[in-house]
């Protein structure tokens, strides 16, 4: 199946989730998040969820990190739609003020920017992914461009409420594969590099 068809299919699947189903899947996904050895990282990038698209609730991950890994630094994206780029802003749970951009995505109003090369792991948003670690995002290419600016050994971790499809048909040379994807019932690992799971 191609990315366009997958976007439509998985957006519909998400929208059909009841609130109780959504939170049950989120709770199960959070249990998988806890399998990682997060104390091995100093700086991670986390995308902010699009609530009206039932995107994975990354605020749950932020709360988990604040409670259990208070020394872990978090960067969150501020989007430059004119140049289709992401700026990394240091997140402080006590002081960061979030607004909403034109796509209703929470993002920091201001804050200290973080160079991409300081980030060791990126949580990558997606609509669907396949068993080889390819992903279908929203189609703008923000994260593929952003990941090219990161250091070569940056870990790329997807978050999905649903399991993978067998194969995404229209992968191109600009698409960057994930190292792993965390789902409610399993962590799918695609790259043999040590992920500290």
MDTraj code that builds the backbone (N, CA, C; nanometers):
import mdtraj as md
import numpy as np

residues = "UNK UNK UNK UNK UNK UNK UNK UNK UNK UNK UNK UNK UNK UNK UNK UNK UNK UNK UNK UNK UNK UNK UNK UNK UNK UNK UNK UNK UNK UNK UNK UNK UNK UNK UNK UNK UNK UNK UNK UNK UNK UNK UNK UNK UNK UNK UNK UNK UNK UNK UNK UNK UNK UNK UNK UNK UNK UNK UNK UNK UNK UNK UNK UNK UNK UNK UNK UNK UNK UNK UNK UNK UNK UNK UNK UNK UNK UNK UNK UNK UNK UNK UNK UNK UNK UNK UNK UNK UNK UNK UNK UNK UNK UNK UNK UNK UNK UNK UNK UNK UNK UNK UNK UNK UNK UNK UNK UNK UNK UNK UNK UNK UNK UNK UNK UNK UNK UNK UNK UNK UNK UNK UNK UNK UNK UNK UNK UNK UNK UNK UNK UNK UNK UNK UNK UNK UNK UNK UNK UNK UNK UNK UNK UNK UNK UNK UNK UNK UNK UNK UNK UNK UNK UNK UNK UNK UNK UNK UNK UNK UNK UNK UNK UNK UNK UNK UNK UNK UNK UNK UNK UNK UNK UNK UNK UNK UNK UNK UNK UNK UNK UNK UNK UNK UNK UNK UNK UNK UNK UNK UNK UNK UNK UNK UNK UNK UNK".split()
xyz = np.array([
    [0.0845, -0.1185, 0.0000],
    [0.0000, 0.0000, 0.0000],
    [0.0892, 0.1250, 0.0000],
    [0.0462, 0.2289, -0.0709],
    [0.1291, 0.3498, -0.0754],
    [0.0974, 0.4435, 0.0423],
    [0.1832, 0.5452, 0.0602],
    [0.1718, 0.6332, 0.1759],
    [0.0386, 0.7073, 0.1797],
    [-0.0066, 0.7528, 0.0647],
    [-0.1313, 0.8289, 0.0601],
    [-0.2487, 0.7442, 0.1098],
    [-0.2564, 0.6207, 0.0649],
    [-0.3638, 0.5299, 0.1079],
    [-0.3497, 0.4977, 0.2564],
    [-0.2254, 0.4794, 0.3018],
    [-0.2022, 0.4486, 0.4434],
    [-0.2406, 0.5660, 0.5332],
    [-0.2092, 0.6883, 0.4889],
    [-0.2469, 0.8066, 0.5674],
    [-0.3984, 0.8086, 0.5891],
    [-0.4720, 0.7894, 0.4820],
    [-0.6188, 0.7917, 0.4898],
    [-0.6699, 0.6807, 0.5810],
    [-0.6179, 0.5599, 0.5619],
    [-0.6627, 0.4441, 0.6381],
    [-0.6360, 0.4608, 0.7880],
    [-0.5128, 0.5038, 0.8219],
    [-0.4769, 0.5096, 0.9635],
    [-0.5325, 0.6332, 1.0333],
    [-0.5539, 0.7402, 0.9605],
    [-0.6252, 0.8543, 1.0203],
    [-0.7675, 0.8121, 1.0577],
    [-0.8318, 0.7357, 0.9681],
    [-0.9670, 0.6864, 0.9963],
    [-0.9666, 0.5912, 1.1161],
    [-0.8671, 0.5028, 1.1219],
    [-0.8575, 0.4095, 1.2352],
    [-0.8431, 0.4848, 1.3670],
    [-0.7602, 0.5882, 1.3664],
    [-0.7425, 0.6685, 1.4872],
    [-0.8717, 0.7384, 1.5271],
    [-0.9385, 0.7986, 1.4271],
    [-1.0600, 0.8762, 1.4570],
    [-1.1717, 0.7872, 1.5111],
    [-1.1691, 0.6589, 1.4759],
    [-1.2740, 0.5667, 1.5222],
    [-1.2518, 0.5192, 1.6652],
    [-1.1340, 0.5472, 1.7221],
    [-1.1081, 0.5054, 1.8600],
    [-1.1959, 0.5838, 1.9569],
    [-1.2579, 0.5139, 2.0503],
    [-1.3292, 0.5838, 2.1573],
    [-1.2241, 0.6401, 2.2527],
    [-1.2651, 0.7304, 2.3409],
    [-1.1685, 0.7872, 2.4357],
    [-1.1120, 0.6777, 2.5255],
    [-1.1963, 0.5831, 2.5673],
    [-1.1462, 0.4764, 2.6546],
    [-1.0486, 0.3862, 2.5796],
    [-1.0759, 0.3569, 2.4521],
    [-0.9820, 0.2766, 2.3720],
    [-0.8489, 0.3495, 2.3557],
    [-0.8571, 0.4797, 2.3272],
    [-0.7363, 0.5597, 2.3088],
    [-0.6492, 0.5547, 2.4344],
    [-0.7094, 0.5747, 2.5514],
    [-0.6305, 0.5784, 2.6741],
    [-0.5819, 0.4403, 2.7162],
    [-0.6571, 0.3354, 2.6823],
    [-0.6087, 0.1995, 2.7090],
    [-0.4837, 0.1705, 2.6258],
    [-0.4870, 0.2094, 2.4973],
    [-0.3706, 0.1909, 2.4100],
    [-0.2529, 0.2764, 2.4576],
    [-0.2827, 0.3993, 2.4994],
    [-0.1773, 0.4884, 2.5495],
    [-0.1113, 0.4298, 2.6737],
    [-0.1922, 0.3795, 2.7662],
    [-0.1374, 0.3188, 2.8887],
    [-0.0490, 0.1991, 2.8556],
    [-0.0937, 0.1157, 2.7593],
    [-0.0146, -0.0011, 2.7192],
    [0.1158, 0.0421, 2.6522],
    [0.1093, 0.1464, 2.5683],
    [0.2301, 0.1982, 2.5030],
    [0.3275, 0.2521, 2.6078],
    [0.2757, 0.3190, 2.7094],
    [0.3618, 0.3724, 2.8155],
    [0.4333, 0.2604, 2.8911],
    [0.3692, 0.1466, 2.9059],
    [0.4361, 0.0325, 2.9696],
    [0.5564, -0.0118, 2.8860],
    [0.5439, -0.0047, 2.7533],
    [0.6560, -0.0399, 2.6650],
    [0.7675, 0.0655, 2.6748],
    [0.7290, 0.1930, 2.6864],
    [0.8278, 0.3011, 2.6999],
    [0.9179, 0.2748, 2.8205],
    [0.8616, 0.2182, 2.9245],
    [0.9357, 0.1938, 3.0486],
    [1.0424, 0.0848, 3.0341],
    [1.0407, 0.0103, 2.9232],
    [1.1414, -0.0948, 2.9005],
    [1.2771, -0.0369, 2.8585],
    [1.2798, 0.0872, 2.8118],
    [1.4053, 0.1493, 2.7690],
    [1.4888, 0.1921, 2.8895],
    [1.6200, 0.1891, 2.8734],
    [1.7109, 0.2404, 2.9764],
    [1.7371, 0.3886, 2.9479],
    [1.6453, 0.4730, 2.9893],
    [1.6528, 0.6147, 2.9545],
    [1.7678, 0.6864, 3.0241],
    [1.8197, 0.6271, 3.1324],
    [1.9297, 0.6937, 3.2012],
    [2.0581, 0.6949, 3.1189],
    [2.0597, 0.6233, 3.0059],
    [2.1755, 0.6261, 2.9162],
    [2.1752, 0.7444, 2.8205],
    [2.0694, 0.8264, 2.8230],
    [2.0574, 0.9411, 2.7320],
    [2.0635, 1.0726, 2.8093],
    [2.1161, 1.1750, 2.7415],
    [2.1218, 1.3084, 2.8022],
    [2.0210, 1.4043, 2.7396],
    [1.9931, 1.3872, 2.6088],
    [1.9037, 1.4803, 2.5379],
    [1.8191, 1.4037, 2.4363],
    [1.6868, 1.4143, 2.4493],
    [1.5963, 1.3525, 2.3517],
    [1.5002, 1.4579, 2.2971],
    [1.4532, 1.4334, 2.1775],
    [1.3559, 1.5214, 2.1107],
    [1.2217, 1.4485, 2.1096],
    [1.1169, 1.5177, 2.1545],
    [0.9827, 1.4589, 2.1575],
    [0.8861, 1.5499, 2.0819],
    [0.8117, 1.4915, 1.9876],
    [0.7105, 1.5699, 1.9156],
    [0.5899, 1.5928, 2.0073],
    [0.5158, 1.6983, 1.9796],
    [0.3947, 1.7295, 2.0549],
    [0.2732, 1.6714, 1.9814],
    [0.1769, 1.6171, 2.0559],
    [0.0662, 1.5448, 1.9908],
    [-0.0409, 1.6358, 1.9308],
    [-0.0970, 1.5902, 1.8194],
    [-0.2129, 1.6582, 1.7594],
    [-0.3362, 1.5887, 1.8173],
    [-0.3971, 1.6534, 1.9148],
    [-0.5049, 1.5906, 1.9907],
    [-0.6229, 1.5520, 1.9016],
    [-0.6622, 1.6424, 1.8077],
    [-0.7806, 1.6134, 1.7267],
    [-0.7568, 1.5046, 1.6216],
    [-0.6330, 1.4559, 1.6108],
    [-0.6035, 1.3427, 1.5222],
    [-0.5704, 1.2165, 1.6025],
    [-0.6010, 1.2204, 1.7332],
    [-0.5739, 1.1062, 1.8213],
    [-0.4297, 1.0566, 1.8087],
    [-0.3368, 1.1517, 1.8014],
    [-0.1956, 1.1153, 1.7946],
    [-0.1496, 1.0682, 1.9325],
    [-0.0485, 0.9827, 1.9356],
    [0.0042, 0.9310, 2.0623],
    [0.0264, 1.0458, 2.1598],
    [-0.0206, 1.0278, 2.2826],
    [-0.0117, 1.1339, 2.3831],
    [0.1294, 1.1407, 2.4406],
    [0.2131, 1.2239, 2.3812],
    [0.3517, 1.2346, 2.4271],
    [0.3634, 1.3126, 2.5590],
    [0.2553, 1.3791, 2.6019],
    [0.2584, 1.4424, 2.7339],
    [0.2748, 1.3366, 2.8431],
    [0.2241, 1.2161, 2.8173],
    [0.2425, 1.1058, 2.9134],
    [0.3905, 1.0712, 2.9258],
    [0.4629, 1.0749, 2.8142],
    [0.6065, 1.0469, 2.8166],
    [0.6806, 1.1589, 2.8900],
    [0.6416, 1.2836, 2.8625],
    [0.7037, 1.3973, 2.9317],
    [0.6852, 1.3855, 3.0837],
    [0.5658, 1.3476, 3.1259],
    [0.5391, 1.3324, 3.2700],
    [0.6227, 1.2198, 3.3297],
    [0.6341, 1.1105, 3.2549],
    [0.7145, 0.9961, 3.3011],
    [0.8613, 1.0356, 3.3170],
    [0.9139, 1.1082, 3.2186],
    [1.0537, 1.1532, 3.2258],
    [1.0745, 1.2494, 3.3425],
    [0.9822, 1.3428, 3.3605],
    [0.9959, 1.4413, 3.4693],
    [1.0046, 1.3708, 3.6048],
    [0.9217, 1.2684, 3.6228],
    [0.9157, 1.1980, 3.7500],
    [1.0344, 1.1038, 3.7716],
    [1.0727, 1.0326, 3.6652],
    [1.1713, 0.9252, 3.6803],
    [1.3119, 0.9585, 3.6319],
    [1.3232, 1.0556, 3.5400],
    [1.4545, 1.0921, 3.4850],
    [1.4667, 1.2444, 3.4812],
    [1.4674, 1.3078, 3.5975],
    [1.4655, 1.4556, 3.6010],
    [1.5874, 1.5208, 3.5375],
    [1.6968, 1.4471, 3.5214],
    [1.8170, 1.5048, 3.4591],
    [1.8181, 1.4914, 3.3067],
    [1.7226, 1.4169, 3.2518],
    [1.7148, 1.4009, 3.1067],
    [1.6639, 1.5306, 3.0448],
    [1.7403, 1.5868, 2.9532],
    [1.6982, 1.7103, 2.8869],
    [1.6076, 1.6746, 2.7679],
    [1.5042, 1.7563, 2.7493],
    [1.4045, 1.7326, 2.6449],
    [1.4014, 1.8521, 2.5501],
    [1.4046, 1.8237, 2.4207],
    [1.3812, 1.9274, 2.3198],
    [1.2458, 1.8996, 2.2557],
    [1.1687, 2.0056, 2.2345],
    [1.0409, 1.9909, 2.1650],
    [1.0429, 2.0815, 2.0414],
    [0.9634, 2.0457, 1.9382],
    [0.9726, 2.1209, 1.8128],
    [0.8924, 2.2502, 1.8102],
    [0.9519, 2.3495, 1.7465],
    [0.8810, 2.4711, 1.7062],
    [0.8931, 2.4729, 1.5542],
    [0.7808, 2.4810, 1.4859],
    [0.7790, 2.4590, 1.3411],
    [0.7854, 2.5879, 1.2620],
    [0.8734, 2.5892, 1.1638],
    [0.8838, 2.6999, 1.0683],
    [0.8169, 2.6523, 0.9392],
    [0.6886, 2.6876, 0.9218],
    [0.6124, 2.6374, 0.8069],
    [0.6567, 2.6997, 0.6752],
    [0.7114, 2.8212, 0.6840],
    [0.7557, 2.8882, 0.5617],
    [0.8733, 2.8145, 0.4981],
    [0.9660, 2.7694, 0.5821],
    [1.0846, 2.6995, 0.5310],
    [1.0800, 2.5480, 0.5526],
    [0.9656, 2.4992, 0.6035],
    [0.9459, 2.3558, 0.6296],
    [1.0574, 2.2972, 0.7161],
    [1.0884, 2.3707, 0.8251],
    [1.1956, 2.3268, 0.9150],
    [1.1449, 2.3179, 1.0580],
    [1.2187, 2.2424, 1.1390],
    [1.1897, 2.2286, 1.2817],
    [1.3035, 2.2913, 1.3606],
    [1.2665, 2.3715, 1.4591],
    [1.3645, 2.4256, 1.5532],
    [1.3443, 2.3507, 1.6847],
    [1.4534, 2.3113, 1.7499],
    [1.4456, 2.2397, 1.8775],
    [1.4535, 2.3399, 1.9919],
    [1.3524, 2.3346, 2.0788],
    [1.3489, 2.4261, 2.1927],
    [1.3542, 2.3431, 2.3209],
    [1.4423, 2.3830, 2.4127],
    [1.4567, 2.3116, 2.5388],
    [1.3267, 2.3221, 2.6186],
    [1.2775, 2.2057, 2.6633],
    [1.1505, 2.2004, 2.7359],
    [1.1758, 2.1978, 2.8860],
    [1.1087, 2.2871, 2.9561],
    [1.1138, 2.2910, 3.1014],
    [0.9698, 2.2723, 3.1504],
    [0.9404, 2.1606, 3.2207],
    [0.8014, 2.1342, 3.2595],
    [0.7403, 2.2423, 3.3474],
    [0.8244, 2.3186, 3.4172],
    [0.7726, 2.4229, 3.5064],
    [0.7515, 2.5565, 3.4347],
    [0.8351, 2.5855, 3.3335],
    [0.8351, 2.7215, 3.2780],
    [0.8009, 2.7333, 3.1291],
    [0.8076, 2.6240, 3.0552],
    [0.7791, 2.6345, 2.9113],
    [0.6304, 2.6634, 2.8894],
    [0.6035, 2.7700, 2.8143],
    [0.4648, 2.8054, 2.7810],
    [0.4352, 2.7574, 2.6398],
    [0.3297, 2.6760, 2.6278],
    [0.2925, 2.6222, 2.4972],
    [0.1752, 2.6993, 2.4389],
    [0.1857, 2.7273, 2.3075],
    [0.0732, 2.7803, 2.2326],
    [0.0337, 2.6747, 2.1311],
    [-0.0515, 2.7108, 2.0367],
    [-0.0888, 2.6161, 1.9306],
    [-0.0643, 2.6816, 1.7956],
    [-0.0027, 2.6053, 1.7035],
    [0.0228, 2.6618, 1.5711],
    [-0.1009, 2.6450, 1.4821],
    [-0.0881, 2.6783, 1.3552],
    [-0.2057, 2.6793, 1.2669],
    [-0.2631, 2.5399, 1.2424],
    [-0.1855, 2.4343, 1.2745],
    [-0.2364, 2.2976, 1.2612],
    [-0.2814, 2.2410, 1.3957],
    [-0.2964, 2.3292, 1.4947],
    [-0.3429, 2.2925, 1.6283],
    [-0.2442, 2.2025, 1.7018],
    [-0.1158, 2.2154, 1.6687],
    [-0.0112, 2.1384, 1.7362],
    [0.0478, 2.2252, 1.8475],
    [0.0548, 2.1729, 1.9715],
    [0.1184, 2.2515, 2.0780],
    [0.2662, 2.2742, 2.0464],
    [0.3128, 2.3959, 2.0692],
    [0.4559, 2.4223, 2.0532],
    [0.4972, 2.5383, 2.1438],
    [0.6262, 2.5449, 2.1765],
    [0.6716, 2.6501, 2.2684],
    [0.6593, 2.7883, 2.2059],
    [0.6160, 2.8841, 2.2862],
    [0.6057, 3.0218, 2.2378],
    [0.7452, 3.0828, 2.2273],
    [0.8322, 3.0494, 2.3222],
    [0.9712, 3.0953, 2.3184],
    [1.0532, 2.9960, 2.3996],
    [1.1846, 3.0114, 2.3953],
    [1.2725, 2.9234, 2.4721],
    [1.4093, 2.9127, 2.4080],
    [1.5001, 2.8492, 2.4802],
    [1.6378, 2.8340, 2.4313],
    [1.6427, 2.7240, 2.3259],
    [1.7032, 2.7552, 2.2110],
    [1.7138, 2.6547, 2.1056],
    [1.8304, 2.5598, 2.1345],
    [1.8139, 2.4384, 2.0868],
    [1.9134, 2.3328, 2.1078],
    [1.9671, 2.2904, 1.9712],
    [2.0998, 2.2880, 1.9517],
    [2.1545, 2.2399, 1.8240],
    [2.1172, 2.0933, 1.8009],
    [2.0816, 2.0595, 1.6782],
    [2.0377, 1.9237, 1.6459],
    [2.1435, 1.8196, 1.6810],
    [2.2715, 1.8570, 1.6716],
    [2.3780, 1.7581, 1.6978],
    [2.3881, 1.7181, 1.8452],
    [2.3196, 1.7900, 1.9336],
    [2.3198, 1.7522, 2.0758],
    [2.2157, 1.6438, 2.1068],
    [2.1240, 1.6222, 2.0140],
    [2.0139, 1.5281, 2.0382],
    [2.0602, 1.3852, 2.0100],
    [2.0357, 1.2966, 2.1063],
    [2.0790, 1.1571, 2.0945],
    [1.9683, 1.0642, 2.0470],
    [1.8429, 1.1026, 2.0725],
    [1.7294, 1.0187, 2.0335],
    [1.6128, 1.1079, 1.9947],
    [1.5449, 1.0714, 1.8864],
    [1.4302, 1.1481, 1.8371],
    [1.3072, 1.0575, 1.8356],
    [1.2021, 1.1012, 1.9042],
    [1.0722, 1.0359, 1.8887],
    [1.0102, 1.0915, 1.7608],
    [0.9820, 1.0021, 1.6666],
    [0.9364, 1.0435, 1.5335],
    [0.7856, 1.0208, 1.5200],
    [0.7098, 1.1250, 1.4819],
    [0.5662, 1.1043, 1.4610],
    [0.5408, 1.0255, 1.3327],
    [0.4291, 0.9554, 1.3299],
    [0.3946, 0.8792, 1.2096],
    [0.2455, 0.8501, 1.2085],
    [0.1980, 0.8147, 1.0910],
    [0.0604, 0.7662, 1.0778],
    [0.0599, 0.6144, 1.0635],
    [0.1596, 0.5623, 0.9922],
    [0.1711, 0.4172, 0.9731],
    [0.3183, 0.3843, 0.9535],
    [0.3534, 0.2563, 0.9739],
    [0.4901, 0.2119, 0.9491],
    [0.4872, 0.0677, 0.9025],
    [0.6004, 0.0240, 0.8449],
    [0.6045, -0.1149, 0.7975],
    [0.7078, -0.1956, 0.8743],
    [0.7149, -0.3240, 0.8426],
    [0.7990, -0.4169, 0.9183],
    [0.9478, -0.4002, 0.8895],
    [0.9835, -0.3099, 0.7974],
    [1.1245, -0.2802, 0.7700],
    [1.1698, -0.1501, 0.8384],
    [1.0765, -0.0811, 0.9049],
    [1.1133, 0.0429, 0.9738],
    [1.0869, 0.1689, 0.8944],
    [1.0196, 0.1573, 0.7803],
    [0.9791, 0.2753, 0.7033],
    [0.8517, 0.3321, 0.7642],
    [0.8351, 0.4635, 0.7515],
    [0.7179, 0.5271, 0.8083],
    [0.6461, 0.6143, 0.7062],
    [0.5177, 0.6314, 0.7276],
    [0.4393, 0.7288, 0.6514],
    [0.3965, 0.8356, 0.7502],
    [0.4459, 0.9576, 0.7293],
    [0.4073, 1.0703, 0.8145],
    [0.2920, 1.1451, 0.7493],
    [0.2846, 1.2744, 0.7781],
    [0.1755, 1.3547, 0.7241],
    [0.2052, 1.4063, 0.5833],
    [0.3257, 1.3812, 0.5325],
    [0.3552, 1.4117, 0.3934],
    [0.4306, 1.5404, 0.3671],
    [0.4637, 1.6160, 0.4705],
    [0.5352, 1.7425, 0.4504],
    [0.6872, 1.7249, 0.4549],
    [0.7346, 1.6145, 0.5094],
    [0.8788, 1.5870, 0.5120],
    [0.9564, 1.6589, 0.6211],
    [0.8860, 1.7175, 0.7198],
    [0.9550, 1.7916, 0.8266],
    [1.0593, 1.7047, 0.8968],
    [1.0186, 1.5851, 0.9362],
    [1.1098, 1.5033, 1.0162],
    [1.2211, 1.4414, 0.9333],
    [1.1967, 1.4073, 0.8082],
    [1.3056, 1.3562, 0.7241],
    [1.4131, 1.4634, 0.7066],
    [1.3692, 1.5903, 0.6859],
    [1.4663, 1.7000, 0.6735],
    [1.5388, 1.7236, 0.8059],
    [1.4641, 1.7228, 0.9159],
    [1.5231, 1.7454, 1.0470],
    [1.6256, 1.6364, 1.0810],
    [1.5920, 1.5109, 1.0554],
    [1.6826, 1.4006, 1.0901],
    [1.8143, 1.4080, 1.0137],
    [1.8116, 1.4662, 0.8941],
    [1.9363, 1.4830, 0.8171],
    [2.0321, 1.5817, 0.8853],
    [1.9787, 1.6689, 0.9713],
    [2.0635, 1.7650, 1.0416],
    [2.1177, 1.7087, 1.1737],
    [2.0659, 1.5942, 1.2144],
    [2.1095, 1.5326, 1.3404],
    [2.2388, 1.4550, 1.3200],
    [2.3028, 1.4177, 1.4283],
    [2.4268, 1.3408, 1.4180],
    [2.3973, 1.2029, 1.3583],
    [2.4966, 1.1407, 1.2939],
    [2.4731, 1.0143, 1.2232],
    [2.4237, 0.9004, 1.3125],
    [2.4600, 0.9022, 1.4417],
    [2.4210, 0.7922, 1.5301],
    [2.2940, 0.8213, 1.6106],
    [2.2195, 0.9276, 1.5749],
    [2.0967, 0.9581, 1.6478],
    [2.0002, 0.8401, 1.6352],
    [1.9348, 0.8048, 1.7468],
    [1.8360, 0.6962, 1.7455],
    [1.7017, 0.7548, 1.7039],
    [1.6296, 0.6834, 1.6183],
    [1.5014, 0.7301, 1.5667],
    [1.3938, 0.6308, 1.6102],
    [1.3054, 0.6754, 1.6996],
    [1.2055, 0.5878, 1.7582],
    [1.0652, 0.6374, 1.7230],
    [0.9883, 0.5539, 1.6562],
    [0.8497, 0.5876, 1.6257],
    [0.7584, 0.5521, 1.7422],
    [0.6408, 0.6115, 1.7425],
    [0.5370, 0.5806, 1.8405],
    [0.4081, 0.5552, 1.7628],
    [0.3459, 0.4395, 1.7842],
    [0.2251, 0.4069, 1.7091],
    [0.1263, 0.3308, 1.7960],
    [0.0000, 0.3669, 1.7850],
    [-0.1054, 0.2946, 1.8562],
    [-0.1413, 0.1643, 1.7853],
    [-0.0919, 0.1486, 1.6609],
    [-0.1255, 0.0305, 1.5809],
    [0.0009, -0.0412, 1.5348],
    [-0.0130, -0.1696, 1.5050],
    [0.0989, -0.2502, 1.4559],
    [0.1326, -0.2135, 1.3109],
    [0.2482, -0.2601, 1.2609],
    [0.2898, -0.2231, 1.1247],
    [0.2112, -0.2945, 1.0158],
    [0.2156, -0.2345, 0.8970],
    [0.1716, -0.3037, 0.7757],
    [0.2922, -0.3823, 0.7251],
    [0.2700, -0.4743, 0.6331],
    [0.3822, -0.5541, 0.5819],
    [0.4850, -0.4686, 0.5099],
    [0.4343, -0.3772, 0.4231],
    [0.5283, -0.3014, 0.3408],
    [0.4659, -0.1716, 0.2904],
    [0.5438, -0.0628, 0.2953],
    [0.5032, 0.0628, 0.2312],
    [0.5664, 0.0620, 0.0927],
    [0.4843, 0.0774, -0.0100],
    [0.5308, 0.0563, -0.1484],
    [0.6151, 0.1704, -0.2053],
    [0.5849, 0.2940, -0.1682],
    [0.6482, 0.4077, -0.2378],
    [0.7548, 0.4784, -0.1529],
    [0.8495, 0.4019, -0.1016],
    [0.9620, 0.4588, -0.0269],
    [1.0609, 0.5196, -0.1266],
    [1.1192, 0.6357, -0.0911],
    [1.2176, 0.6978, -0.1800],
    [1.3474, 0.7277, -0.1062],
    [1.4452, 0.7841, -0.1760],
    [1.5784, 0.8038, -0.1164],
    [1.5807, 0.9096, -0.0068],
    [1.4754, 0.9914, 0.0035],
    [1.4694, 1.0942, 0.1077],
    [1.4109, 1.0406, 0.2388],
    [1.3484, 0.9247, 0.2337],
    [1.2881, 0.8667, 0.3539],
    [1.3954, 0.8085, 0.4448],
    [1.3856, 0.8383, 0.5720],
    [1.4823, 0.7875, 0.6700],
    [1.4145, 0.6822, 0.7560],
    [1.4761, 0.5651, 0.7636],
    [1.4186, 0.4557, 0.8413],
    [1.4321, 0.4803, 0.9906],
    [1.3394, 0.4213, 1.0642],
    [1.3460, 0.4257, 1.2107],
    [1.4356, 0.3125, 1.2602],
    [1.4862, 0.3294, 1.3822],
    [1.5599, 0.2214, 1.4479],
    [1.4648, 0.1285, 1.5218],
    [1.3539, 0.1844, 1.5692],
    [1.2544, 0.1057, 1.6422],
    [1.1228, 0.1810, 1.6421],
    [1.0151, 0.1098, 1.6744],
    [0.8849, 0.1745, 1.6904],
    [0.8164, 0.1113, 1.8118],
    [0.7702, 0.1967, 1.9021],
    [0.7034, 0.1499, 2.0236],
    [0.5529, 0.1462, 1.9990],
    [0.4948, 0.0286, 2.0196],
    [0.3504, 0.0077, 2.0048],
    [0.2948, -0.0404, 2.1390],
    [0.1653, -0.0445, 2.1554],
    [0.1093, -0.0881, 2.2833],
    [0.1478, -0.2304, 2.3250],
    [0.1645, -0.3203, 2.2281],
    [0.1911, -0.4598, 2.2665],
    [0.3327, -0.5069, 2.2378],
    [0.4182, -0.4187, 2.1807],
    [0.5506, -0.4647, 2.1406],
    [0.6387, -0.3465, 2.1021],
    [0.7709, -0.3635, 2.1194],
    [0.8675, -0.2698, 2.0617],
    [0.9254, -0.3379, 1.9382],
    [0.9001, -0.2802, 1.8226],
    [0.9550, -0.3327, 1.6974],
    [1.0943, -0.2734, 1.6778],
    [1.1953, -0.3577, 1.6628],
    [1.3329, -0.3113, 1.6437],
    [1.3756, -0.3429, 1.5010],
    [1.4272, -0.2425, 1.4301],
    [1.4634, -0.2581, 1.2885],
    [1.6123, -0.2487, 1.2645],
    [1.6860, -0.2020, 1.3625],
    [1.8274, -0.1781, 1.3437],
    [1.9006, -0.2478, 1.4568],
    [2.0093, -0.3161, 1.4261],
    [2.0803, -0.3929, 1.5279],
    [2.1680, -0.3078, 1.6196],
    [2.1761, -0.1745, 1.5921],
    [2.2518, -0.0887, 1.6832],
    [2.1928, -0.0990, 1.8222],
    [2.2786, -0.0948, 1.9220],
    [2.2304, -0.1060, 2.0599],
    [2.1383, 0.0106, 2.0922],
    [2.0167, -0.0191, 2.1355],
    [1.9177, 0.0839, 2.1631],
    [1.8970, 0.1061, 2.3118],
    [1.9692, 0.0367, 2.3970],
    [1.9532, 0.0492, 2.5416],
    [1.8097, 0.0179, 2.5846],
    [1.7567, -0.0931, 2.5298],
    [1.6235, -0.1399, 2.5710],
    [1.6441, -0.2408, 2.6836],
])
top = md.Topology()
chain = top.add_chain()
for i, resn in enumerate(residues, 1):
    res = top.add_residue(resn, chain, resSeq=i)
    for name in ("N", "CA", "C"):
        top.add_atom(name, md.element.get_by_symbol(name[0]), res)
traj = md.Trajectory(xyz[None], top)
